[in-house]
């Protein structure tokens, strides 16, 4: 059985990104700046011009709007470079506006569509003055609700039949956490509540399928510390997500190991109950190879030396990895990454990158459960989806007479 490797801190650094990846990032940033700038202009036209706001209030409104636009970038940069208190403030301001911006764009776009359709059968000029008030009256409460929901992941129970599972392992329970994203806006207080929630489930094992953090070990070590108190019969197992690679993946692997977690880096462990054996393996995120060749996910290496005939459960951050795992006789893959879209209407766009938004599906012949995430990324809201702590109960398939 392979042993975990590459646990030396700082072996993988965001500063060592290949040149091609750097230019791809710059191109992506340029596109995003252009798109978001245009959408802020669109919001301004609806909020100020269509509402008939007069000077100097319209001028003040436009200045405020583009100041908030700039706060998004300040939040991203400040979260990594500013002193902790200033970093936290900059992220709160920038990310709260990011969430409000997304809902405002969706609200005004839907209202424009509704007015366009209504204009085909009746005059709509009288509605245009009231539209802004209607959109704001919906967006405001939605943000308040989304803020509350984002901090209260619900328990989701899933029962999955596993071919070849020994009767002694029938009812084996895995608690899955994914996309917790501990950082400046989700801190140790959230982590403590989460640990208490998980420990109350008295699970056989806890698995973390990536994106535990958003930031470096140096900045977030204390915020993550409560995660070392997770309890289960076989321990806690961790695989990297793409956000670990933005923050020093090997450093986080070492820190998670220090906290008592088992880091599954193209390797596996055999979990036993009675005479039953279950192979639990994990691979790095699919983005890992862009940062270091040793972080390329390798499902063959992950199961190398595994006992033949024992059912295989694979941890992989992104559900699209199922295609690569299809040849490895995987009984179940546990993933995350999608956040279920996190905020309306972005769940409609998840399928552009991933084969599923969330839930239990067969992907490329591999039975895959995709968590919609436990925490959140960026905007501190969940609108249209609810975070989850997933209790996966494995069931043995009945033998045929």
TIGULO-73722 format. One record per residue (C-alpha): residue number from 1; x, y, z. Coordinates in Angstrom, 1 decimal. Layout:
N
+-----+--------+--------+--------+
: pos :      u :      v :      w :
+-----+--------+--------+--------+
: NUM :      X :      Y :      Z :
...
+-----+--------+--------+--------+
//
This chain:
401
+-----+--------+--------+--------+
: pos :      u :      v :      w :
+-----+--------+--------+--------+
:   1 :    0.0 :    0.0 :    0.0 :
:   2 :    1.3 :    3.4 :   -0.9 :
:   3 :    2.1 :    5.9 :    1.8 :
:   4 :    1.2 :    9.6 :    1.7 :
:   5 :    3.9 :   11.6 :    0.1 :
:   6 :    4.8 :   15.2 :   -0.6 :
:   7 :    3.9 :   16.4 :    2.8 :
:   8 :    6.9 :   18.8 :    3.1 :
:   9 :    5.6 :   22.4 :    3.6 :
:  10 :    5.9 :   24.8 :    0.7 :
:  11 :    6.9 :   22.1 :   -1.8 :
:  12 :    4.1 :   23.4 :   -4.0 :
:  13 :    3.8 :   27.2 :   -4.1 :
:  14 :    1.4 :   29.5 :   -6.0 :
:  15 :    4.6 :   31.4 :   -7.1 :
:  16 :    5.7 :   28.4 :   -9.2 :
:  17 :    2.8 :   28.4 :  -11.5 :
:  18 :    3.9 :   27.6 :  -15.1 :
:  19 :    4.2 :   30.6 :  -17.4 :
:  20 :    1.3 :   29.3 :  -19.6 :
:  21 :   -1.0 :   29.1 :  -16.6 :
:  22 :    0.0 :   32.7 :  -15.7 :
:  23 :   -1.0 :   34.1 :  -19.1 :
:  24 :   -4.2 :   32.0 :  -19.1 :
:  25 :   -5.0 :   33.6 :  -15.7 :
:  26 :   -4.3 :   37.1 :  -17.1 :
:  27 :   -6.5 :   36.5 :  -20.1 :
:  28 :   -9.3 :   35.2 :  -17.9 :
:  29 :   -8.9 :   38.2 :  -15.6 :
:  30 :   -9.1 :   40.6 :  -18.5 :
:  31 :  -12.3 :   39.0 :  -19.7 :
:  32 :  -13.8 :   39.0 :  -16.2 :
:  33 :  -13.0 :   42.6 :  -15.7 :
:  34 :  -14.6 :   43.6 :  -19.0 :
:  35 :  -17.8 :   41.5 :  -18.3 :
:  36 :  -18.2 :   42.7 :  -14.7 :
:  37 :  -17.5 :   46.3 :  -15.6 :
:  38 :  -20.2 :   46.2 :  -18.3 :
:  39 :  -22.7 :   44.6 :  -15.8 :
:  40 :  -22.0 :   47.3 :  -13.3 :
:  41 :  -22.8 :   49.9 :  -15.9 :
:  42 :  -26.0 :   48.0 :  -16.7 :
:  43 :  -27.0 :   48.1 :  -13.0 :
:  44 :  -26.2 :   51.8 :  -12.8 :
:  45 :  -28.4 :   52.5 :  -15.8 :
:  46 :  -31.3 :   50.7 :  -14.1 :
:  47 :  -30.7 :   52.1 :  -10.6 :
:  48 :  -30.0 :   55.7 :  -11.4 :
:  49 :  -30.9 :   56.6 :  -15.0 :
:  50 :  -34.1 :   54.6 :  -15.4 :
:  51 :  -35.2 :   55.7 :  -11.9 :
:  52 :  -34.8 :   59.4 :  -13.0 :
:  53 :  -32.3 :   60.2 :  -10.2 :
:  54 :  -31.1 :   63.8 :  -10.6 :
:  55 :  -27.7 :   65.4 :  -10.0 :
:  56 :  -25.9 :   65.5 :   -7.7 :
:  57 :  -27.5 :   62.2 :   -6.4 :
:  58 :  -27.0 :   60.4 :   -9.7 :
:  59 :  -23.3 :   61.3 :   -9.7 :
:  60 :  -22.9 :   60.2 :   -6.1 :
:  61 :  -24.7 :   56.9 :   -7.0 :
:  62 :  -22.3 :   56.2 :   -9.9 :
:  63 :  -19.2 :   57.0 :   -7.8 :
:  64 :  -20.5 :   54.6 :   -5.1 :
:  65 :  -21.3 :   51.9 :   -7.6 :
:  66 :  -17.8 :   51.8 :   -9.1 :
:  67 :  -16.3 :   52.1 :   -5.7 :
:  68 :  -18.1 :   48.9 :   -4.8 :
:  69 :  -16.9 :   47.4 :   -8.0 :
:  70 :  -13.4 :   48.1 :   -7.0 :
:  71 :  -14.0 :   46.6 :   -3.5 :
:  72 :  -14.3 :   43.2 :   -5.1 :
:  73 :  -10.8 :   43.3 :   -6.3 :
:  74 :   -9.5 :   44.8 :   -3.1 :
:  75 :  -11.2 :   42.0 :   -1.2 :
:  76 :   -9.4 :   39.3 :   -3.3 :
:  77 :   -6.0 :   41.0 :   -3.0 :
:  78 :   -6.4 :   42.2 :    0.5 :
:  79 :   -7.3 :   38.8 :    1.8 :
:  80 :   -3.8 :   37.7 :    1.0 :
:  81 :   -1.7 :   40.8 :    1.5 :
:  82 :   -3.3 :   43.0 :    4.1 :
:  83 :   -2.8 :   42.6 :    7.9 :
:  84 :   -5.5 :   40.3 :    9.3 :
:  85 :   -8.0 :   42.9 :   10.5 :
:  86 :   -7.8 :   44.9 :    7.3 :
:  87 :   -7.9 :   41.7 :    5.2 :
:  88 :  -11.1 :   40.6 :    7.0 :
:  89 :  -12.7 :   44.0 :    6.5 :
:  90 :  -11.8 :   44.2 :    2.8 :
:  91 :  -13.1 :   40.7 :    2.1 :
:  92 :  -16.4 :   41.3 :    4.0 :
:  93 :  -17.0 :   44.5 :    2.0 :
:  94 :  -16.0 :   43.1 :   -1.4 :
:  95 :  -17.7 :   39.7 :   -1.1 :
:  96 :  -20.9 :   41.1 :    0.3 :
:  97 :  -21.1 :   43.4 :   -2.7 :
:  98 :  -20.2 :   40.5 :   -5.0 :
:  99 :  -23.3 :   38.7 :   -3.8 :
: 100 :  -25.5 :   41.7 :   -4.0 :
: 101 :  -24.2 :   42.5 :   -7.5 :
: 102 :  -25.0 :   39.0 :   -8.7 :
: 103 :  -28.6 :   39.2 :   -7.5 :
: 104 :  -29.1 :   42.7 :   -8.8 :
: 105 :  -27.9 :   41.6 :  -12.3 :
: 106 :  -30.2 :   38.6 :  -12.2 :
: 107 :  -33.2 :   40.7 :  -10.9 :
: 108 :  -32.9 :   43.4 :  -13.5 :
: 109 :  -32.3 :   41.0 :  -16.3 :
: 110 :  -35.4 :   39.0 :  -15.4 :
: 111 :  -37.4 :   42.2 :  -15.0 :
: 112 :  -36.2 :   43.4 :  -18.5 :
: 113 :  -37.3 :   40.1 :  -20.0 :
: 114 :  -40.7 :   40.2 :  -18.2 :
: 115 :  -41.3 :   43.8 :  -19.4 :
: 116 :  -40.2 :   42.8 :  -23.0 :
: 117 :  -42.7 :   39.9 :  -23.0 :
: 118 :  -45.5 :   42.0 :  -21.4 :
: 119 :  -45.0 :   44.8 :  -24.0 :
: 120 :  -46.1 :   42.4 :  -26.7 :
: 121 :  -49.7 :   42.5 :  -25.3 :
: 122 :  -49.9 :   45.7 :  -23.2 :
: 123 :  -48.1 :   49.0 :  -22.7 :
: 124 :  -45.4 :   48.7 :  -20.0 :
: 125 :  -44.1 :   52.3 :  -19.7 :
: 126 :  -45.8 :   52.8 :  -16.4 :
: 127 :  -44.0 :   49.8 :  -14.8 :
: 128 :  -40.5 :   51.0 :  -15.6 :
: 129 :  -40.5 :   53.5 :  -12.7 :
: 130 :  -41.6 :   50.9 :  -10.2 :
: 131 :  -39.2 :   48.2 :  -11.4 :
: 132 :  -36.2 :   49.3 :   -9.4 :
: 133 :  -38.2 :   49.3 :   -6.2 :
: 134 :  -39.6 :   45.8 :   -6.9 :
: 135 :  -36.1 :   44.4 :   -7.6 :
: 136 :  -34.6 :   45.9 :   -4.5 :
: 137 :  -37.5 :   44.7 :   -2.4 :
: 138 :  -36.7 :   41.1 :   -3.5 :
: 139 :  -32.9 :   41.3 :   -3.5 :
: 140 :  -32.6 :   42.7 :    0.1 :
: 141 :  -34.5 :   40.0 :    1.9 :
: 142 :  -32.9 :   37.3 :   -0.4 :
: 143 :  -29.5 :   38.5 :    0.8 :
: 144 :  -30.5 :   38.4 :    4.5 :
: 145 :  -31.9 :   34.9 :    4.0 :
: 146 :  -28.9 :   33.7 :    2.1 :
: 147 :  -26.5 :   35.0 :    4.8 :
: 148 :  -28.4 :   33.0 :    7.5 :
: 149 :  -28.5 :   29.8 :    5.3 :
: 150 :  -24.8 :   30.0 :    4.4 :
: 151 :  -23.9 :   29.5 :    8.1 :
: 152 :  -26.2 :   26.7 :    8.9 :
: 153 :  -25.4 :   23.6 :    6.8 :
: 154 :  -28.1 :   21.0 :    7.0 :
: 155 :  -27.6 :   17.3 :    7.6 :
: 156 :  -28.3 :   15.4 :    4.5 :
: 157 :  -28.6 :   11.6 :    4.8 :
: 158 :  -27.9 :    9.4 :    1.8 :
: 159 :  -28.1 :    5.6 :    1.7 :
: 160 :  -26.1 :    3.9 :   -1.1 :
: 161 :  -26.0 :    0.3 :   -2.1 :
: 162 :  -22.5 :   -1.0 :   -2.8 :
: 163 :  -21.8 :   -4.1 :   -4.8 :
: 164 :  -19.7 :   -6.6 :   -3.0 :
: 165 :  -19.9 :   -4.9 :    0.4 :
: 166 :  -19.5 :   -7.5 :    3.1 :
: 167 :  -22.5 :   -7.9 :    5.5 :
: 168 :  -20.3 :   -6.8 :    8.4 :
: 169 :  -19.9 :   -3.4 :    6.7 :
: 170 :  -23.6 :   -3.0 :    6.1 :
: 171 :  -24.6 :    0.4 :    7.6 :
: 172 :  -21.0 :    1.7 :    7.6 :
: 173 :  -21.3 :    5.5 :    7.9 :
: 174 :  -19.2 :    8.2 :    6.3 :
: 175 :  -19.6 :   11.8 :    7.1 :
: 176 :  -18.6 :   14.0 :    4.1 :
: 177 :  -17.5 :   17.6 :    4.3 :
: 178 :  -16.6 :   19.5 :    1.2 :
: 179 :  -15.9 :   23.1 :    0.2 :
: 180 :  -15.8 :   24.4 :    3.8 :
: 181 :  -13.7 :   27.3 :    2.6 :
: 182 :  -12.5 :   28.4 :    6.1 :
: 183 :  -11.0 :   31.9 :    5.7 :
: 184 :  -11.6 :   35.5 :    6.6 :
: 185 :  -15.4 :   35.3 :    6.6 :
: 186 :  -15.9 :   31.7 :    7.8 :
: 187 :  -13.6 :   31.4 :   10.8 :
: 188 :  -12.9 :   29.1 :   13.8 :
: 189 :  -16.4 :   29.8 :   15.2 :
: 190 :  -18.0 :   28.2 :   12.2 :
: 191 :  -15.4 :   25.4 :   12.4 :
: 192 :  -16.2 :   24.7 :   16.0 :
: 193 :  -20.0 :   24.5 :   15.3 :
: 194 :  -19.3 :   22.2 :   12.3 :
: 195 :  -17.1 :   19.9 :   14.4 :
: 196 :  -19.8 :   19.7 :   17.1 :
: 197 :  -22.4 :   18.8 :   14.4 :
: 198 :  -20.2 :   16.1 :   12.9 :
: 199 :  -19.1 :   14.5 :   16.2 :
: 200 :  -22.7 :   14.1 :   17.3 :
: 201 :  -23.3 :   11.8 :   14.3 :
: 202 :  -20.9 :    9.1 :   15.8 :
: 203 :  -19.7 :    8.1 :   12.3 :
: 204 :  -17.3 :    5.4 :   11.2 :
: 205 :  -15.2 :    7.8 :    9.3 :
: 206 :  -15.1 :   11.5 :    8.2 :
: 207 :  -14.0 :   12.5 :    4.7 :
: 208 :  -13.1 :   16.0 :    3.5 :
: 209 :  -13.2 :   16.2 :   -0.2 :
: 210 :  -11.2 :   19.3 :   -0.8 :
: 211 :  -11.4 :   23.1 :   -0.5 :
: 212 :  -11.1 :   23.1 :    3.2 :
: 213 :   -9.4 :   26.6 :    3.2 :
: 214 :   -9.0 :   29.9 :    1.4 :
: 215 :   -5.6 :   31.2 :    2.4 :
: 216 :   -2.2 :   30.2 :    3.6 :
: 217 :   -1.3 :   28.1 :    6.6 :
: 218 :    0.4 :   31.1 :    8.2 :
: 219 :   -2.8 :   33.2 :    8.0 :
: 220 :   -5.4 :   30.5 :    8.8 :
: 221 :   -3.7 :   28.0 :   11.0 :
: 222 :   -5.8 :   29.1 :   14.0 :
: 223 :   -9.0 :   29.1 :   12.1 :
: 224 :   -8.6 :   25.5 :   11.0 :
: 225 :   -7.4 :   24.2 :   14.4 :
: 226 :  -10.8 :   23.0 :   15.6 :
: 227 :  -11.0 :   20.6 :   12.6 :
: 228 :   -8.4 :   18.5 :   14.4 :
: 229 :  -11.1 :   17.7 :   17.0 :
: 230 :  -13.2 :   15.7 :   14.4 :
: 231 :  -14.0 :   12.3 :   15.8 :
: 232 :  -15.0 :    9.0 :   14.2 :
: 233 :  -14.0 :    5.3 :   14.6 :
: 234 :  -11.5 :    5.3 :   11.7 :
: 235 :  -10.5 :    8.9 :   11.7 :
: 236 :  -10.6 :   11.8 :    9.3 :
: 237 :   -9.4 :   11.5 :    5.7 :
: 238 :   -8.5 :   14.5 :    3.5 :
: 239 :   -7.8 :   15.2 :   -0.2 :
: 240 :   -6.8 :   18.5 :   -1.8 :
: 241 :   -9.2 :   20.7 :   -3.8 :
: 242 :   -8.3 :   23.4 :   -6.2 :
: 243 :   -8.3 :   26.1 :   -3.5 :
: 244 :   -5.6 :   24.3 :   -1.6 :
: 245 :   -3.4 :   24.8 :   -4.6 :
: 246 :   -3.9 :   28.5 :   -4.6 :
: 247 :   -2.7 :   28.6 :   -1.0 :
: 248 :    0.2 :   26.2 :   -0.8 :
: 249 :   -1.1 :   22.6 :   -1.1 :
: 250 :    1.8 :   20.8 :    0.4 :
: 251 :    1.8 :   23.1 :    3.4 :
: 252 :   -1.9 :   22.4 :    3.9 :
: 253 :   -1.3 :   18.6 :    3.5 :
: 254 :    1.3 :   18.8 :    6.2 :
: 255 :   -0.9 :   20.9 :    8.5 :
: 256 :   -3.8 :   18.5 :    8.1 :
: 257 :   -1.6 :   15.6 :    8.9 :
: 258 :   -0.4 :   17.5 :   12.0 :
: 259 :   -4.0 :   17.9 :   13.0 :
: 260 :   -4.4 :   14.1 :   12.9 :
: 261 :   -6.0 :   13.7 :    9.5 :
: 262 :   -5.0 :   11.0 :    7.0 :
: 263 :   -4.0 :   12.7 :    3.8 :
: 264 :   -4.8 :   10.5 :    0.8 :
: 265 :   -2.5 :   11.7 :   -1.9 :
: 266 :   -2.8 :    9.0 :   -4.6 :
: 267 :   -2.9 :    6.4 :   -1.9 :
: 268 :   -5.5 :    4.4 :    0.1 :
: 269 :   -6.3 :    2.9 :    3.4 :
: 270 :   -8.2 :   -0.3 :    4.2 :
: 271 :  -11.0 :    0.1 :    6.7 :
: 272 :  -12.2 :   -3.0 :    8.5 :
: 273 :  -15.3 :   -3.9 :   10.5 :
: 274 :  -15.6 :   -7.6 :   11.5 :
: 275 :  -14.5 :   -9.6 :    8.5 :
: 276 :  -15.4 :   -6.8 :    6.0 :
: 277 :  -12.9 :   -4.7 :    4.2 :
: 278 :  -13.5 :   -1.3 :    2.5 :
: 279 :  -10.8 :    0.4 :    0.4 :
: 280 :  -10.8 :    4.2 :    0.9 :
: 281 :   -8.6 :    6.0 :   -1.6 :
: 282 :   -8.0 :    9.6 :   -2.5 :
: 283 :   -6.4 :   11.6 :   -5.3 :
: 284 :   -5.3 :   15.3 :   -5.6 :
: 285 :   -7.5 :   17.7 :   -7.4 :
: 286 :   -7.4 :   17.7 :  -11.2 :
: 287 :   -5.8 :   21.1 :  -11.1 :
: 288 :   -2.8 :   19.8 :   -9.0 :
: 289 :   -0.7 :   18.8 :  -12.0 :
: 290 :   -0.6 :   22.4 :  -13.1 :
: 291 :    1.4 :   23.2 :  -10.0 :
: 292 :    3.6 :   20.1 :   -9.7 :
: 293 :    3.8 :   16.8 :  -11.5 :
: 294 :    3.8 :   15.0 :   -8.2 :
: 295 :    0.3 :   16.3 :   -7.6 :
: 296 :   -1.2 :   14.8 :  -10.7 :
: 297 :   -4.2 :   12.6 :   -9.7 :
: 298 :   -3.4 :    9.0 :  -10.4 :
: 299 :   -6.2 :    6.6 :   -9.6 :
: 300 :   -4.1 :    3.5 :  -10.5 :
: 301 :   -1.4 :    4.5 :   -8.0 :
: 302 :   -4.2 :    5.3 :   -5.4 :
: 303 :   -5.4 :    1.7 :   -5.5 :
: 304 :   -2.1 :    0.0 :   -6.0 :
: 305 :   -1.8 :   -2.9 :   -3.6 :
: 306 :   -5.5 :   -2.8 :   -2.5 :
: 307 :   -6.9 :   -6.1 :   -1.5 :
: 308 :   -8.7 :   -7.7 :   -4.4 :
: 309 :  -12.5 :   -8.0 :   -4.1 :
: 310 :  -12.9 :   -5.3 :   -1.5 :
: 311 :  -15.2 :   -2.5 :   -2.6 :
: 312 :  -13.5 :    0.8 :   -3.5 :
: 313 :  -14.5 :    4.3 :   -2.4 :
: 314 :  -12.6 :    7.1 :   -4.0 :
: 315 :  -12.3 :   10.7 :   -2.8 :
: 316 :  -11.8 :   13.3 :   -5.6 :
: 317 :  -12.7 :   16.9 :   -5.3 :
: 318 :  -14.3 :   17.4 :   -8.8 :
: 319 :  -17.0 :   15.1 :  -10.1 :
: 320 :  -15.6 :   15.3 :  -13.6 :
: 321 :  -12.7 :   13.1 :  -12.5 :
: 322 :  -15.2 :   10.1 :  -12.7 :
: 323 :  -14.2 :    9.7 :  -16.3 :
: 324 :  -10.6 :    9.0 :  -15.3 :
: 325 :  -11.7 :    6.7 :  -12.5 :
: 326 :  -14.0 :    4.6 :  -14.7 :
: 327 :  -11.3 :    2.0 :  -15.3 :
: 328 :  -10.4 :    1.5 :  -11.6 :
: 329 :  -13.5 :   -0.5 :  -10.5 :
: 330 :  -14.6 :    2.2 :   -8.2 :
: 331 :  -17.8 :    1.4 :   -6.4 :
: 332 :  -18.5 :    4.9 :   -5.2 :
: 333 :  -16.8 :    8.3 :   -5.7 :
: 334 :  -17.4 :   11.2 :   -3.3 :
: 335 :  -16.8 :   14.7 :   -4.7 :
: 336 :  -17.8 :   18.3 :   -4.2 :
: 337 :  -16.6 :   21.5 :   -5.9 :
: 338 :  -19.8 :   22.7 :   -7.5 :
: 339 :  -21.4 :   24.4 :   -4.4 :
: 340 :  -24.7 :   23.5 :   -6.1 :
: 341 :  -24.2 :   26.8 :   -7.8 :
: 342 :  -24.3 :   28.6 :   -4.4 :
: 343 :  -26.3 :   31.6 :   -5.6 :
: 344 :  -29.1 :   32.0 :   -8.1 :
: 345 :  -28.8 :   31.9 :  -11.1 :
: 346 :  -25.3 :   30.4 :  -11.2 :
: 347 :  -26.5 :   26.9 :  -10.7 :
: 348 :  -27.6 :   27.1 :  -14.3 :
: 349 :  -23.9 :   27.5 :  -15.4 :
: 350 :  -22.3 :   24.7 :  -13.3 :
: 351 :  -23.0 :   22.1 :  -16.1 :
: 352 :  -20.7 :   24.1 :  -18.4 :
: 353 :  -17.7 :   22.7 :  -16.4 :
: 354 :  -19.0 :   19.7 :  -14.4 :
: 355 :  -21.2 :   16.8 :  -15.4 :
: 356 :  -23.6 :   17.3 :  -12.4 :
: 357 :  -24.6 :   20.1 :  -10.0 :
: 358 :  -25.0 :   17.8 :   -7.0 :
: 359 :  -26.5 :   14.6 :   -5.7 :
: 360 :  -26.1 :   11.0 :   -6.5 :
: 361 :  -25.5 :   10.2 :  -10.2 :
: 362 :  -23.7 :    7.7 :  -12.4 :
: 363 :  -21.0 :    9.5 :  -14.3 :
: 364 :  -19.0 :    7.5 :  -17.0 :
: 365 :  -20.2 :    4.3 :  -15.3 :
: 366 :  -19.0 :    5.5 :  -11.8 :
: 367 :  -21.6 :    5.9 :   -9.1 :
: 368 :  -20.8 :    9.4 :   -7.8 :
: 369 :  -22.2 :   11.5 :   -4.9 :
: 370 :  -21.4 :   15.2 :   -5.3 :
: 371 :  -21.9 :   17.4 :   -2.2 :
: 372 :  -23.2 :   20.9 :   -2.8 :
: 373 :  -20.7 :   22.0 :   -0.2 :
: 374 :  -20.6 :   22.7 :    3.5 :
: 375 :  -19.5 :   26.3 :    3.5 :
: 376 :  -19.3 :   28.9 :    0.7 :
: 377 :  -16.8 :   30.7 :   -1.4 :
: 378 :  -16.6 :   34.4 :   -2.0 :
: 379 :  -20.1 :   36.0 :   -1.3 :
: 380 :  -21.2 :   35.0 :    2.2 :
: 381 :  -24.6 :   33.9 :    0.9 :
: 382 :  -26.4 :   30.9 :   -0.3 :
: 383 :  -29.5 :   31.7 :   -2.3 :
: 384 :  -31.3 :   28.8 :   -4.0 :
: 385 :  -29.2 :   26.1 :   -2.4 :
: 386 :  -28.4 :   25.0 :    1.2 :
: 387 :  -25.0 :   23.8 :    2.4 :
: 388 :  -24.8 :   20.2 :    3.7 :
: 389 :  -23.1 :   17.9 :    6.1 :
: 390 :  -23.6 :   14.6 :    4.3 :
: 391 :  -24.1 :   11.3 :    6.1 :
: 392 :  -23.5 :    8.5 :    3.6 :
: 393 :  -24.6 :    5.1 :    4.8 :
: 394 :  -23.2 :    2.2 :    2.8 :
: 395 :  -25.6 :   -0.7 :    2.3 :
: 396 :  -24.7 :   -4.3 :    1.2 :
: 397 :  -26.7 :   -5.4 :   -1.8 :
: 398 :  -28.8 :   -8.5 :   -1.0 :
: 399 :  -27.4 :  -11.7 :   -2.3 :
: 400 :  -29.3 :  -13.6 :   -4.9 :
: 401 :  -30.8 :  -17.0 :   -4.1 :
+-----+--------+--------+--------+
//
